[in-house]
Amino acid sequence: MTDQPYVNALVAMLVPDAANPPDLAVLNGYIGPSTVDGCVRLYRSSAMNIWLDIPEVQIKGRSTIGPNSKSPGVEDIIWMRRVDAGRLRENTSANPDEPFGPPRGYPHGQLYPPRP
């Protein structure tokens, strides 16, 4: 018999101090190499055309979603501080002529009115 209470592996990974639980954000997608030093790239869709470059030092934990973590279509999960996640900028490879790209004359990342 052990004196240690059961602790879920996720809690053990993300909550080092039960008196001060972290304020975390959960991001999911597909992890790959980044072109930015010290970062990993998280592709937000299986089309691989929307991504975040996340500094490795800001990642508090990572795991995979799904019954078979060896399958190429299984998503990854990244936990990071909510304040750091709020500073990330989403990147896209969308062509302005594609239906989901911004209208002509509006740069990526700028707010624009909805299409008619």
NORNORHU-V494444 format. One record per pair of residues at least 12 apart in sequence whose ideal C-beta (glycine too) atoms are under 10 Angstrom apart, sorted by the first residue. I is the first residue (numbers start at 1). J is the second residue. Records with the same first field share a line. If there is no record, write none. Layout:
# NORNORHU-V494444
I->J + J
This chain:
# NORNORHU-V494444
9->61 + 63
10->61 + 63 + 77 + 79
12->61
13->60 + 61 + 62 + 63 + 79
14->60 + 61 + 79
15->60
16->60
22->60 + 61 + 79 + 80 + 81 + 82
23->81 + 82 + 83
24->60 + 61 + 78 + 79 + 80 + 81 + 82 + 84 + 85
25->60 + 78 + 79 + 80 + 81 + 82 + 83 + 84 + 85 + 86 + 88
26->61 + 77 + 78 + 79 + 80 + 82 + 85
27->42 + 44 + 52 + 54 + 59 + 62 + 76 + 77 + 78 + 79 + 80 + 85 + 88
28->42 + 44 + 63 + 64 + 65 + 75 + 76 + 77 + 78
29->41 + 42 + 43 + 44 + 45 + 46 + 48 + 50 + 51 + 52 + 75 + 76 + 77 + 78
30->42 + 43 + 44 + 45 + 46 + 48 + 51 + 64 + 72 + 73 + 74 + 75 + 76
31->43 + 54 + 59 + 62 + 64 + 75 + 76 + 77 + 78
32->48 + 51 + 76
34->51 + 52 + 53 + 54 + 55 + 56
35->53
36->53 + 54 + 55
37->53 + 55 + 56
38->53 + 54 + 55 + 56 + 57 + 58
39->52 + 53 + 54 + 55 + 56 + 57 + 58 + 59
40->52 + 53 + 54 + 55 + 56 + 59 + 62 + 76 + 78
41->53 + 54 + 91
42->54 + 59 + 62 + 75 + 76 + 77 + 78 + 88 + 90
43->75 + 76 + 91
44->75 + 90 + 91 + 92
45->92
46->72 + 73 + 75
47->93 + 94 + 100
48->93
49->91 + 92 + 93 + 94 + 95 + 98 + 100 + 101
50->90 + 91 + 92 + 93 + 94 + 100
51->90 + 91 + 92 + 93
52->78 + 85 + 88 + 89 + 90 + 91
53->88 + 89 + 90 + 91
54->78 + 80 + 84 + 85 + 88
55->80 + 84 + 87 + 88
57->80 + 84
58->78 + 80 + 81 + 83 + 84 + 85 + 87 + 88
59->78 + 79 + 80 + 81 + 84
60->78 + 79 + 80 + 81 + 84
61->77 + 78 + 79 + 80
62->76 + 77 + 78 + 79 + 80
63->75 + 76 + 77 + 78 + 79
64->76 + 77
65->77
89->108 + 109
90->108 + 109
91->108 + 109
92->108 + 109
93->108
94->108
96->108
99->115
102->115
103->115
